[in-house]
Amino acid sequence: MSNRYFRSRIQESIENETLQTALDNNTERRLKGRELALESLPDWRERRQRAHRVRAQVIEGLDEYLAQFVAKNEENGVIVHRAQDAAEAIQIVLKIANELPKRNTKDSSAPLHGEKVLIAKSKSMVSEEIGLNHALERKDIQVIETDLGEYIIQLRHERPSHIITPAVHLRTKQIAQLFHEKFGIPYTEDVPTLIATARKILREVFLTADIGLSGVNFGVAETGAVCIITNEGNGRMVTTIPPVHIALMGMERLVPNLDDLALMLSLLPRSATGQKLTVYAQLLRKPLPSTALRADQTRHLIILDNGRTRLRNSPLKESLYCIRCGACLNACPVFRELSGHAYIGRDKSIAPYPGPIGSVVSPGLLGENFVQLAQASSLCGACKDICPVDIDLPKLLTRVRAGQSPQTQPLSPWKGGEGAGLSFSTKLSLQMYTRLAT
């Protein structure tokens, strides 16, 4: 597919007044919140450089850190799975679901046959990356998102439009109409009423779910702990109430030790939501003991590659330093006019990761279907300036434009592919720039 459809989606976003208002309100609030939060961290620039060094250290020594992390988890009684790609990760989750014991029993030898499995899911961008929800639903497994923003877009059958605030493209009146239609409540734009409605429904999901599935913000190599940060408390519910917990993480999301975790947590919430710290921060190690309602908890950890090894060995390696704060999306003048739904591949699918970092990571992990996203950048440098781990995103974007994505490197950028549509002189300039910037 040519870039024509991509450009038409961009035009649609720019002309959508409701979307423009929603984006303006969100980005201004996030950017102002970040500025205020950083005032309480006078050494944030020094912390930023330390964080960059920590992430570089982890990616350089990833094999050793992963081995340490896996060994510690196994010592802690966690069942560890390594998935090379999306299909393998999905099959692991399906196998766990198919071997579940019957509900409300401590007899783990009785499989749950003929009953629809319910998964309560906390926020996970990796699950979006691999299309987990749709794959499970095709196997008649019910998946309910429990992050409010994710739940809203699930009800609308949409993908997240931002990696932190998935419903950023919506205004209150649209959510009010959605709840009126889906739940039969009187139309109201009163936010506390809408939240109370969702809370009542989701609490029942927490209490009856067979599996809790979560993402992982950071894994601590030294202890094997996984760190999950949320603002709504759903992460704690998902990881403690169901008899089975599955944590799904990208293999790069490690820090060496707890001191490095503390450093990352001093930067991530400030950059993501303008908070000094999220409301909830969990460190999970061992499965939980039995309660009156269930047997001992079983905890699984799925560590996903899905192109990360290939990306690590490419000119786009620095993109793996990302801690998924979303700040570059908020700062980007292009994203602020488009939202994530305009970042589409040649097959018209929406990229799991939009914005500046997504325009590098999506083609880096998922192939040339998404290389055109790198054109949606002014290369102004706002993304680099705001990044809490100092990723040089403009440099990486020019590398994607010049044909240096790992899955497409063997292709000549002069013969279609990611260089299609660019003049010879532009391609030559990009090649020269990326070599000089290396």
Protein Blocks (a to p, Z undefined) as FASTA:
>chain_A
ZZklmmmmmmmmmmmmklmmmmmmmmmmmmmmmmmmmmmmmklmmmmmmmmmmmmmmmmm
mmmmmmmmmmmmmmnopacdddfblmlmmmmmmmmmmmpccehiabfklccehiacdddd
dddfklmmnommmmmmmnopacddfbfklmmmmmnopacfbfklmmlmpcfklmmmmmmm
mnopacdfbfklmmmmmmmmmmmmmmmpfbdcdddfbdcfknopacdddfkommmmmmmm
pmbdcddddfklccfblmlmmmmmmmmmmmmnopabdfbdcddfbdcdddfkbccddddd
dddfehmlmmmmpcklmmmmpgolommmmmmmklmmnommlmccfkopacfbgcjklmmm
mmmmnojklmmmmmmcghlommmmmmmnlpafklmmmmmmnopafklmmpcfkggjjlgo
iafklmmmmmmmmmmmZZ
